Amino acid sequence: MYYGWYFVIACSLISVYTSGTLYLGFTAAFEPIAREFGWSYTQISLAASLRGLETGLLVAVAGMLMDRWGPRKLVSSGAILSGLGLILLSQIQSLTMFYVSFVFIAAGLTTASTSLLMSAVAKWFRKRVGLAMGLAASGVPLGGLLLLLVTWVIDTCGWRQAMIIMGVGMWAIPLPLSFLLRHRPEKYGYLPDGEVQSPLADKEQTITTPSQEANFGAKAALASGTFWFIAVAFLFHGLPVSAVMTHIMPYFSSLGMARSTQSTIACAVPLVTIIGRIGFGWLGDRIDRRWVAFLAFLLTGLGALMLAFSAFGWLWPIPIFILAFGIGWGGGVPMLSGLLAGYFGRERLGTIIGLAGSFLMLGQLIGAPLAGWIFDTFGGYQRAWFLLAGVVSVASILFCFCRKIKLPQTQR
């Protein structure tokens, strides 16, 4: 089997653990931490913002390092830092230390973020890049299954002991998997998608890919309006995703729902994103990715709208929320890398995705504390869901303005 598919499997398994513990698992610890320390929802949500801020600041640098060093060194160092952050979190006694521990977690999460793993996967594929990235990104929703386990461990052993267990797990699972990751297929005698060249006479040489794809540098990408339309659109997409996945269990708790039911819904949403990640990735290989992303954003907005309607005490919007929000969120994930790869090529893709990913992380930085502030101010989340549904739906229009860019002068 082409090694690129082993690469995809390793990235997916890394995402399963990091998303289930560092990202999705935070909602299960939200209320236990609030009860122990008496902090407001806004104060606790700021930890998710610190995670997004740190990730957003570093992701562009991590993207450049990914292009230069490859994914192995970055992901392994990230696993070590994240494990330290989780263990530090288990020992906190103050709000300051709470935030410091999330700085460590965010620094580690940056180098193993989905967007950067997707950029590494994209260098191994061209014709089947959408499907490959959809499969690799499916690790994040599968991490939702870990949310049930994380919730059980927190309820059984306490949140502090759960953080220690998850921290040690970072060193036992993602760290060994990181050594399976490699940089470019040309260094190992392959072309993208598994076309094998004859053995190299000189091991120091690399294969050149005979393709007509345009490869733009970061400077050319930043000078393009298309880059900014994509980046700003995904900034707005990050708002509801961060808000919902941080506050989903506290929200349903405020409606009087049992904790076991809360965790089941919180688990179901990321699992449903598998449909969007794989299905929309496959679809993006066959039709214009702009319209695939447009549809994904509209579904995300519909899901947030259904969540707002559930605040009236109605049950029928909840299944629609799970399906629409899950498929829309998942469908947007492979589109970020797929759109940027299609417009700017693979040569500096890690750097370009890192720059665009900074905007996505900025949206995640704002979304969670915004929802927490609305809850603290108005005593409920409904206004937050209405606001975020409108924002992400309007942002979908930005994809209509994306256009192909002329080749650099040196490539014509």
C-alpha positions as CSV (number, residue, x, y, z in Angstrom):
1,M,0.0,0.0,0.0
2,Y,1.2,3.5,-0.8
3,Y,2.9,4.9,2.3
4,G,0.7,8.0,2.1
5,W,-2.2,6.0,3.4
6,Y,-0.2,4.9,6.4
7,F,0.6,8.6,6.9
8,V,-3.1,9.3,6.8
9,I,-3.9,6.6,9.4
10,A,-1.2,7.9,11.8
11,C,-2.5,11.4,11.5
12,S,-6.0,10.2,12.1
13,L,-5.1,8.3,15.3
14,I,-3.1,11.3,16.6
15,S,-6.2,13.4,16.1
16,V,-8.4,10.9,17.8
17,Y,-6.5,11.3,21.1
18,T,-5.7,15.0,21.0
19,S,-9.2,16.0,20.1
20,G,-10.9,13.6,22.6
21,T,-8.8,14.9,25.4
22,L,-7.4,18.4,24.7
23,Y,-10.3,19.8,22.6
24,L,-13.6,18.0,23.1
25,G,-12.9,16.7,26.6
26,F,-12.7,20.2,28.1
27,T,-16.5,20.5,28.1
28,A,-16.8,17.5,30.5
29,A,-14.5,19.2,33.0
30,F,-16.1,22.6,32.7
31,E,-18.7,22.3,35.4
32,P,-16.6,20.3,37.9
33,I,-14.0,23.1,37.8
34,A,-16.6,25.8,38.1
35,R,-18.1,24.1,41.2
36,E,-14.7,23.6,42.9
37,F,-13.4,27.1,42.5
38,G,-16.6,29.2,42.0
39,W,-15.3,30.9,38.8
40,S,-17.7,32.4,36.3
41,Y,-18.3,30.8,32.9
42,T,-16.5,33.7,31.3
43,Q,-13.4,33.1,33.3
44,I,-13.3,29.4,32.6
45,S,-14.1,30.0,28.9
46,L,-11.0,32.3,28.7
47,A,-8.9,29.2,29.1
48,A,-10.2,28.0,25.8
49,S,-9.4,31.4,24.4
50,L,-5.8,31.2,25.7
51,R,-5.6,27.8,24.0
52,G,-6.9,29.5,20.8
53,L,-4.7,32.6,21.2
54,E,-1.5,30.6,21.8
55,T,-2.4,28.3,18.9
56,G,-3.2,31.2,16.6
57,L,0.0,33.0,17.4
58,L,2.2,30.0,16.8
59,V,0.4,28.1,14.0
60,A,1.9,30.3,11.3
61,V,5.4,29.7,12.7
62,A,4.6,26.0,13.0
63,G,3.5,25.9,9.4
64,M,6.9,27.3,8.3
65,L,8.7,24.8,10.4
66,M,6.5,22.0,9.0
67,D,7.6,23.0,5.5
68,R,11.3,23.0,6.6
69,W,11.6,20.1,9.0
70,G,8.6,18.0,8.3
71,P,5.8,16.8,10.7
72,R,7.7,14.3,12.8
73,K,9.7,16.7,15.0
74,L,6.9,19.1,15.5
75,V,4.2,16.5,16.5
76,S,6.5,14.7,18.9
77,S,7.5,17.9,20.7
78,G,3.8,18.9,20.8
79,A,2.9,15.6,22.5
80,I,5.5,16.2,25.2
81,L,4.3,19.7,25.9
82,S,0.6,18.9,26.0
83,G,1.2,16.0,28.4
84,L,3.1,18.4,30.7
85,G,0.2,20.9,30.4
86,L,-2.4,18.4,31.4
87,I,-0.4,17.2,34.5
88,L,0.1,20.8,35.5
89,L,-3.6,21.4,35.1
90,S,-4.3,18.6,37.6
91,Q,-2.3,20.5,40.3
92,I,-3.8,24.0,40.0
93,Q,-5.0,26.0,43.0
94,S,-5.5,29.4,41.4
95,L,-6.9,31.0,38.2
96,T,-3.5,32.2,37.2
97,M,-2.1,28.6,37.2
98,F,-5.2,27.5,35.4
99,Y,-4.4,29.8,32.5
100,V,-0.6,28.9,32.6
101,S,-1.4,25.2,32.2
102,F,-3.5,26.0,29.1
103,V,-0.6,27.9,27.6
104,F,1.4,24.6,27.8
105,I,-1.5,22.7,26.4
106,A,-2.0,25.2,23.5
107,A,1.7,25.3,22.7
108,G,1.7,21.5,22.3
109,L,-1.6,21.4,20.5
110,T,-0.3,23.9,17.9
111,T,2.1,21.5,16.4
112,A,-0.4,18.7,16.2
113,S,-3.4,20.8,15.1
114,T,-5.7,19.4,12.4
115,S,-4.8,22.2,9.9
116,L,-1.1,21.4,10.0
117,L,-1.6,17.7,9.9
118,M,-3.8,18.3,6.8
119,S,-1.0,20.3,5.2
120,A,1.4,17.4,5.8
121,V,-1.1,15.0,4.3
122,A,-1.7,17.2,1.3
123,K,2.0,16.9,0.3
124,W,1.5,13.2,-0.3
125,F,-1.6,13.5,-2.5
126,R,-2.8,15.6,-5.4
127,K,-5.6,13.9,-7.4
128,R,-7.1,12.3,-4.2
129,V,-6.2,15.1,-1.8
130,G,-9.8,15.7,-0.7
131,L,-10.5,12.1,0.2
132,A,-7.1,11.7,2.0
133,M,-7.6,14.9,4.1
134,G,-11.2,13.8,4.8
135,L,-10.0,10.5,6.1
136,A,-7.2,12.0,8.1
137,A,-9.5,14.6,9.6
138,S,-12.0,11.9,10.7
139,G,-9.8,11.3,13.7
140,V,-11.2,14.4,15.3
141,P,-14.8,13.2,15.4
142,L,-13.7,9.7,16.4
143,G,-12.2,11.5,19.4
144,G,-15.8,12.2,20.4
145,L,-16.0,8.6,21.5
146,L,-13.3,9.4,24.0
147,L,-15.5,12.1,25.4
148,L,-17.7,9.4,26.9
149,L,-14.7,7.8,28.5
150,V,-13.3,11.2,29.7
151,T,-16.7,12.0,31.3
152,W,-16.8,8.7,33.1
153,V,-13.3,9.1,34.4
154,I,-14.0,12.6,35.6
155,D,-17.2,11.5,37.3
156,T,-15.6,8.4,38.9
157,C,-12.1,9.6,39.8
158,G,-12.4,13.3,39.9
159,W,-11.2,15.8,37.3
160,R,-7.7,16.2,38.7
161,Q,-7.0,12.5,38.4
162,A,-8.5,12.4,35.0
163,M,-6.0,15.2,33.8
164,I,-3.1,13.1,35.0
165,I,-4.3,10.0,33.2
166,M,-4.8,12.0,30.0
167,G,-1.4,13.7,30.3
168,V,0.4,10.3,30.6
169,G,-1.7,9.1,27.6
170,M,-0.3,11.9,25.5
171,W,3.2,10.3,25.9
172,A,1.9,6.8,25.4
173,I,-0.2,7.3,22.2
174,P,0.5,10.4,20.0
175,L,4.2,10.5,20.8
176,P,5.0,7.0,19.4
177,L,2.7,7.6,16.4
178,S,4.6,10.8,15.5
179,F,7.6,8.7,14.5
180,L,5.6,7.2,11.6
181,L,5.2,10.7,10.0
182,R,7.4,11.7,7.1
183,H,7.9,14.9,5.1
184,R,7.6,14.6,1.3
185,P,7.0,11.6,-0.9
186,E,9.7,12.6,-3.3
187,K,12.4,11.9,-0.7
188,Y,11.3,8.2,-0.6
189,G,11.0,7.4,-4.3
190,Y,7.3,8.3,-4.7
191,L,5.2,10.8,-6.5
192,P,1.9,12.1,-5.0
193,D,-0.9,9.5,-5.0
194,G,1.5,6.6,-5.1
195,E,3.1,6.7,-8.5
196,V,6.5,5.1,-7.9
197,Q,9.7,6.2,-9.6
198,S,12.7,4.0,-10.3
199,P,15.2,3.6,-7.3
200,L,17.5,6.5,-6.9
201,A,21.1,6.1,-7.6
202,D,22.1,8.8,-5.2
203,K,20.2,8.8,-1.9
204,E,20.9,12.4,-1.4
205,Q,18.8,13.3,-4.6
206,T,15.1,13.8,-4.5
207,I,12.5,13.2,-7.2
208,T,10.9,16.2,-8.9
209,T,7.2,16.0,-9.5
210,P,6.3,16.5,-13.2
211,S,3.1,18.5,-12.8
212,Q,1.5,21.7,-14.1
213,E,0.4,22.9,-10.6
214,A,1.2,26.5,-9.6
215,N,3.3,26.9,-6.5
216,F,3.0,30.2,-4.8
217,G,5.0,31.5,-1.8
218,A,3.5,33.0,1.3
219,K,4.1,36.6,0.1
220,A,2.1,35.9,-3.2
221,A,-0.7,34.3,-1.2
222,L,-1.0,37.2,1.2
223,A,-1.2,39.6,-1.8
224,S,-4.1,37.7,-3.1
225,G,-7.7,38.6,-2.3
226,T,-8.6,34.9,-2.6
227,F,-6.5,34.1,0.5
228,W,-8.2,36.7,2.5
229,F,-11.7,35.6,1.6
230,I,-10.9,32.1,2.6
231,A,-9.1,33.1,5.8
232,V,-11.8,35.5,7.0
233,A,-14.6,33.0,6.2
234,F,-12.9,30.3,8.3
235,L,-12.4,32.9,11.1
236,F,-16.2,33.2,11.3
237,H,-16.6,29.4,11.0
238,G,-14.4,29.0,14.1
239,L,-16.8,31.1,16.2
240,P,-19.7,28.6,16.5
241,V,-17.5,25.5,16.5
242,S,-15.5,26.8,19.5
243,A,-18.6,28.1,21.4
244,V,-20.7,24.9,20.9
245,M,-18.0,22.4,21.7
246,T,-16.9,24.3,24.8
247,H,-20.4,25.0,26.2
248,I,-22.5,22.1,24.9
249,M,-22.6,20.2,28.2
250,P,-23.1,23.3,30.4
251,Y,-25.8,24.5,28.0
252,F,-27.8,21.3,28.2
253,S,-27.2,21.2,32.0
254,S,-28.8,24.7,32.2
255,L,-31.9,23.1,30.5
256,G,-32.0,20.4,33.2
257,M,-30.7,17.5,31.1
258,A,-29.0,14.5,32.8
259,R,-25.2,14.5,32.5
260,S,-25.2,11.1,30.7
261,T,-27.5,12.5,28.1
262,Q,-25.4,15.7,27.7
263,S,-22.2,13.6,27.1
264,T,-24.1,11.4,24.6
265,I,-25.1,14.5,22.5
266,A,-21.6,16.0,22.9
267,C,-20.2,12.7,21.6
268,A,-22.7,12.4,18.7
269,V,-21.9,15.8,17.2
270,P,-18.2,15.1,16.4
271,L,-19.0,11.6,15.3
272,V,-21.5,12.9,12.7
273,T,-18.7,15.2,11.4
274,I,-17.2,12.0,9.8
275,I,-20.0,12.3,7.2
276,G,-18.9,15.8,6.4
277,R,-15.2,15.2,6.5
278,I,-15.1,12.2,4.2
279,G,-18.2,13.0,2.1
280,F,-17.4,16.6,1.5
281,G,-13.7,15.7,1.0
282,W,-14.8,13.3,-1.7
283,L,-17.2,15.8,-3.2
284,G,-14.5,18.5,-3.3
285,D,-12.4,16.3,-5.6
286,R,-15.2,16.3,-8.1
287,I,-16.8,19.8,-8.1
288,D,-15.6,23.3,-7.3
289,R,-14.6,23.3,-3.6
290,R,-16.0,26.9,-3.2
291,W,-19.5,25.6,-3.4
292,V,-18.8,22.6,-1.1
293,A,-17.5,25.0,1.5
294,F,-20.5,27.3,0.9
295,L,-22.8,24.4,1.7
296,A,-20.8,23.3,4.8
297,F,-21.1,26.8,6.3
298,L,-24.8,27.0,5.7
299,L,-25.3,23.7,7.4
300,T,-23.2,24.9,10.4
301,G,-25.5,27.9,10.7
302,L,-28.6,25.8,10.5
303,G,-27.2,23.6,13.3
304,A,-26.6,26.6,15.6
305,L,-30.1,27.9,14.8
306,M,-31.6,24.5,15.9
307,L,-29.6,24.7,19.1
308,A,-31.2,28.1,19.8
309,F,-34.7,26.6,19.2
310,S,-34.0,23.8,21.7
311,A,-33.9,26.5,24.5
312,F,-37.7,26.7,24.2
313,G,-37.9,23.2,25.6
314,W,-38.5,21.5,22.2
315,L,-36.8,18.2,21.6
316,W,-37.3,18.0,17.8
317,P,-34.5,20.5,17.0
318,I,-31.8,18.4,18.8
319,P,-31.5,15.7,16.1
320,I,-31.5,18.3,13.4
321,F,-28.8,20.2,15.3
322,I,-26.6,17.1,15.6
323,L,-26.9,16.3,11.9
324,A,-26.6,19.8,10.4
325,F,-24.0,21.1,12.8
326,G,-21.9,17.9,12.6
327,I,-22.0,17.6,8.9
328,G,-21.3,21.3,8.4
329,W,-18.5,21.5,10.8
330,G,-16.9,18.3,9.4
331,G,-17.4,19.4,5.8
332,G,-15.5,22.6,6.4
333,V,-12.4,20.9,7.7
334,P,-10.9,19.4,4.5
335,M,-12.1,22.5,2.6
336,L,-9.5,24.8,4.2
337,S,-6.6,22.7,3.1
338,G,-8.2,21.7,-0.2
339,L,-9.0,25.2,-1.2
340,L,-5.6,26.6,-0.3
341,A,-3.8,23.6,-2.1
342,G,-5.9,24.2,-5.2
343,Y,-5.2,27.9,-5.4
344,F,-1.6,28.1,-4.2
345,G,0.0,24.6,-4.7
346,R,1.8,22.2,-2.4
347,E,5.3,23.8,-2.2
348,R,4.6,26.2,0.7
349,L,1.3,24.8,1.7
350,G,2.3,24.3,5.4
351,T,3.2,28.0,5.7
352,I,0.0,29.2,3.9
353,I,-2.3,26.9,5.9
354,G,-0.6,28.1,9.0
355,L,-1.3,31.7,8.1
356,A,-4.9,31.0,7.3
357,G,-5.2,28.7,10.4
358,S,-4.3,31.8,12.5
359,F,-7.6,33.3,11.5
360,L,-9.5,30.1,12.2
361,M,-7.9,30.0,15.7
362,L,-8.8,33.7,16.2
363,G,-12.4,32.7,15.7
364,Q,-12.1,29.9,18.2
365,L,-10.4,32.4,20.5
366,I,-13.5,34.7,20.4
367,G,-16.3,32.1,20.2
368,A,-16.1,30.3,23.6
369,P,-15.7,33.4,25.9
370,L,-18.4,35.2,23.9
371,A,-20.9,32.5,24.6
372,G,-19.7,32.4,28.3
373,W,-20.2,36.2,28.6
374,I,-23.7,36.0,27.1
375,F,-24.6,33.3,29.6
376,D,-23.2,35.3,32.5
377,T,-24.9,38.5,31.3
378,F,-28.3,37.2,30.2
379,G,-28.6,34.0,32.2
380,G,-28.8,31.7,29.1
381,Y,-27.1,30.7,25.8
382,Q,-30.0,31.3,23.3
383,R,-28.8,34.7,22.2
384,A,-25.3,33.3,21.5
385,W,-26.7,30.5,19.3
386,F,-28.8,33.0,17.3
387,L,-25.9,35.4,16.8
388,L,-23.4,32.7,15.8
389,A,-25.9,31.1,13.3
390,G,-26.3,34.4,11.5
391,V,-22.5,35.1,11.5
392,V,-21.4,31.8,9.9
393,S,-24.3,31.8,7.4
394,V,-23.3,35.3,6.1
395,A,-19.6,34.3,6.0
396,S,-20.4,31.6,3.4
397,I,-21.0,34.3,0.8
398,L,-17.2,35.1,0.9
399,F,-16.5,31.9,-1.1
400,C,-18.3,33.4,-4.1
401,F,-15.5,35.9,-4.5
402,C,-12.6,33.4,-4.7
403,R,-10.8,33.4,-8.0
404,K,-7.9,31.5,-9.6
405,I,-4.6,33.4,-9.5
406,K,-2.2,33.9,-12.3
407,L,1.0,31.8,-12.3
408,P,4.1,33.6,-11.0
409,Q,6.3,35.0,-13.8
410,T,9.0,32.4,-13.2
411,Q,6.6,29.5,-13.8
412,R,4.9,30.8,-17.0
